[in-house]
Amino acid sequence: MVNDPPPPESIIKLEGPRGEGLVPHPVDFVMGSTAIGALQARITELLKHVTDLKDDRLLALMGALVLENALDGLLRAVLPRFGLIESNRDFSFGNKTELAKALDLIPRRILSSVDAVRGIRNDFAHNLDLKRLEDLEPKRLDAVGLRVREYGEHYVADSPTSAQLLQRLVEFSAIGLIVYTSHMEVFSKGVRSSGFWRQLMHFTGAGDSWPAA
């Protein structure tokens, strides 16, 4: 049946606690059938870069690039002039993540997942003696396992390898960023419309008049 709910093992939990972030969970009026098709295409395009990678270092580096690209999309959706800072070479992946946290737009655990991947990327990038994920400090892999578990307990029930855990974390985090980017695009368009300001004036008791364009 078309309207049957998806099986539990296919569900990725993207929601955060109620009241956390501007959009704490995906909403139906954004996630229409057309939007879902476009989102799936974008997700597929990004995730092909980390599919079937056998080298742990390459997985960490490419995974971080995938998430930075998705994070750029989120920030670009809500900051029309994001390009002014994006082009600054001193504006790092870490800076972008902190900016997203400060804006408090989406569930914080998604950005914590980004941090977990970025930390592993940094370890590999700064220490050529590291060859495998198992060579990292245990806290790194513990963080990956914790973050994957937040997307659904069933994603750790099959005792995945460290590489499988990292790939899943990259995939789920990218999906979360892309899904919430679509929400930010709707929000950004809405708050820049005259209709939004009429509603805001009415809400604050300032009336509902709006000067003609």
Steps between C-alpha positions, in 0.01 A plus 500: 500500500624850411399643836650223712759630750863415426644204690672598828840386375489758220420799721771759568414712802565861406291677762636674809343585835190719486596868498862437400597692190286706268378180331525208747354242261415460129152630414254362248428817305869522402546128442260468206539232232678736261733625772583145607600410145734797476644429844565137413686603185718739698567241770591235242736741323685582822518153649646336191830651615515275808340183367723191507816681606746245640769732634424641847696820446324567170163427658570752776619769258221451247237467771604832648488662155149367443381644831672834446330527162162422656564746784586770246159441344325543834681825579451631147125438529462723805779752433453656154848652506674194638738517204669801659639282777503166318774626269722596797772237527517557876133407537545131574269199519510538877401867474204406281385240751524748787306757298225246435489418871475869591212551256313217678309400189484120516532221760839533666582131483534523121774759540656289776515219243678736262749578776566128553585449132707818486703389803589173330589684178733727696673205666576337166598828336749592772658160567627296206579208731129433541388241247179351638206625702601259774827694536309805628439576864204293625301815581480582128334170411285512812363836384423358155312207652305730731398731215395214272288359783316834521375447145358162601606215727450253215797655316741355756315174565693313229836571668635713213872547446658837576498586129132406468416715802685799356337458159157479661568811705605693190193382309248574777652838582503602133137396467412705809680809371342473156149444638525800731653711222171464313322634809740793526438587135126520568560700818739744336261562213210544739660754736598718205145525372263787575246247626734400782537858615126554495459197723779619729346847533165344582664267756672790677184712504641751254209449261509326167564790264802478271631774273443445131801389298 
